């Protein structure tokens, strides 16, 4: 069931936010790059350095590059804030509150999580606090709710989202925004789903058998959907074939992170992005694993802390990473999709 309505979003755009802001950058302490395959050198330069751009956040997620405006947006979920980073200007508050706007939240994470843009460059958000998908008008700071229910029941807490070239929106809905996760009394869906929302408003449940579906991505040819499961007992990135109607079939394991979990490395499978060559940059235990289009682990980027998500920006060859309490970046030899 869809809801299409408009609501005002109180917002500020401050040049003096509480986290540390800087117009320059410094090398991120404890960061490193592990090269496992010679093919990795053609993706990440041998002299690449991971830079810290800003810090002092609670838990940052969901970065998206605004190509038409030349800046990055990303979520600090606990602080219910979307921040803006622009080279030469540094950090500022873009929108606060970004998610929940009431006084009695039903969850522990009340801000937005994943951010993306549609074909017109408009900001679309996975709103943890209000448990919905919304499009933001960032001139008037009003929002249009695109989806908030399936079969009459509220979503859990939409997490990550991505558009296919034809306008279909794919998103995940784990329970991470709820106080007691799967055991929360406010959880209405009996599963944690993956959904497709078409431009005409048709909402389709694609998967209901994944424990904690999280990050989501699409291959450059638009034929493969990737879904990361942030569950230490089944830490897999699944690949699905996208059918002619946008639904999916032929699920298989694209990457198995069990060996990384067994090593006790920090982090989990979370957000991910795909470059123009089909390589997958996936957050995982131990950092961002870079996988070939066939799922081979080529190397790992460790940004100095648990990394939740990433996005390509600038000319397409800068990888921005939301790393727990910090925003970091890395120059690559590849470009993200669409650049």
C-alpha positions, -999 to +999 in steps of 0.1 A: +000+000+000+013+034-010+010+067+006+015+099-014+013+130+007+033+161+015+046+171+049+069+199+059+104+190+071+120+215+095+155+220+083+186+241+088+216+248+067+243+258+092+279+265+086+288+257+122+277+222+130+287+204+162+310+178+145+344+190+135+344+206+100+373+213+078+378+225+043+410+204+039+418+168+048+443+147+067+453+110+064+429+089+085+448+073+114+450+035+113+438+033+078+453+008+053+447-008+020+452-046+016+459-058-020+450-094-026+450-096-064+470-078-091+438-066-107+432-044-076+461-021-087+440-010-117+411+000-094+429+016-064+463+034-072+493+020-053+500+054-037+463+060-027+457+075+008+426+075+029+417+110+040+396+121+069+373+150+060+352+155+092+346+137+125+326+138+157+295+120+144+274+094+162+270+069+133+271+081+097+255+063+068+240+065+033+262+089+014+251+102-020+268+126-044+247+154-059+262+156-094+242+186-105+253+206-074+288+193-066+284+182-030+280+151-009+251+144+015+252+117+042+231+107+072+240+108+109+211+085+120+211+090+158+215+128+154+185+128+129+206+149+106+217+150+070+250+167+065+265+183+035+302+182+025+316+204-003+352+206-011+366+240-003+337+247+021+338+217+044+308+205+065+274+220+071+240+208+083+218+202+053+186+190+070+176+186+106+154+168+116+160+145+086+137+117+097+113+115+126+097+149+134+074+140+164+080+137+202+075+099+208+098+079+185+090+042+182+126+033+175+162+038+185+174+053+152+152+082+143+171+098+113+174+089+077+196+060+066+202+055+029+201+084+005+198+084-033+186+106-062+161+099-089+164+106-126+156+142-120+183+146-094+158+148-065+168+135-031+150+103-020+156+089+015+151+058+036+136+072+067+143+050+097+123+072+122+091+075+103+095+040+087+090+051+051+105+061+018+102+098+009+113+123-018+126+155-004+121+189-020+153+206-008+142+240-018+111+241+003+122+212+026+089+194+022+086+157+015+064+134-005+059+100+009+064+074-018+058+042+003+051+035+040+032+002+041+030-032+025-004-049+026-016-023+051+012-029+076+040-004+083+075-010+072+101-019+098+127+007+091+137+012+054+175+010+052+190+013+018+177+021-017+187+024-053+171+033-086+173+013-118+176+032-151+139+026-159+128+044-127+121+013-105+132+019-069+146-011-049+149-009-012+156-031+019+135-031+051+153-047+081+143-039+117+174-020+128+155+012+136+132-005+161+141-007+198+139-045+200+145-053+164+125-085+154+110-087+189+098-051+190+060-048+197+057-021+170+071-044+143+041-050+120+057-069+091+063-106+100+095-106+078+123-083+068+117-076+031+133-064-001+109-044-023+105-029-058+085+003-063+077+012-099+072+048-112+034+042-113+034+034-076+032-004-077+049-020-047+061-056-050+077-077-023+108-094-039+122-113-010+110-121+025+134-149+035+165-129+043+173-124+080+187-088+079+187-074+043+207-043+043+228-027+015+215-029-021+230-022-055+225-029-092+250-039-119+259-014-146+239-033-172+208-032-149+204-070-150+217-080-116+204-069-081+228-073-052+215-075-016+238-077+015+227-095+046+242-081+078+239-113+098+270-130+113+253-164+109+246-159+072+269-131+060+262-132+023+259-108-005+232-123-028+229-117-065+195-119-083+186-118-120+163-088-127+135-099-149+118-079-177+091-067-153+117-057-126+111-086-103+140-110-094+149-146-098+178-171-096+192-161-062+228-171-056+256-162-032+278-136-048+302-132-019+305-152+014+320-131+042+321-161+067+359-161+067+360-124+076+334-130+104+354-159+118+385-137+121+366-114+144+371-084+121+350-053+130+320-044+110+294-063+090+280-065+054+262-032+050+261-006+022+277-010-012+282+006-046+292-007-080+317+010-103+313+014-141+333-018-147+310-039-125+333-041-095+314-041-062+327-019-033+309-036-003+313-027+034+321-059+053+340-071+084+374-055+081+365-026+058+353-022+022+359-053+002+364-047-035+349-076-055+352-083-092+320-086-113+324-124-107+326-120-069+364-125-065+378-106-035+405-083-050+414-061-020+402-044+011+400-007+020+401-001+057+392+035+065+404+033+102+370+024+117+339+004+110+326+016+076+288+016+070+285+028+034+302+045+005+295+065-026+315+077-057+317+115-062+335+144-077+345+133-112+335+097-104+369+086-091+366+097-055+352+071-031+335+088-001+331+065+030+310+069+061+332+053+087+314+052+121+322+087+135+340+101+105+336+110+068+366+098+047+376+096+011+399+078-013+409+085-049+404+055-073+415+046-108+379+036-117+347+056-118+314+050-103+283+042-124+269+071-143+300+092-144 
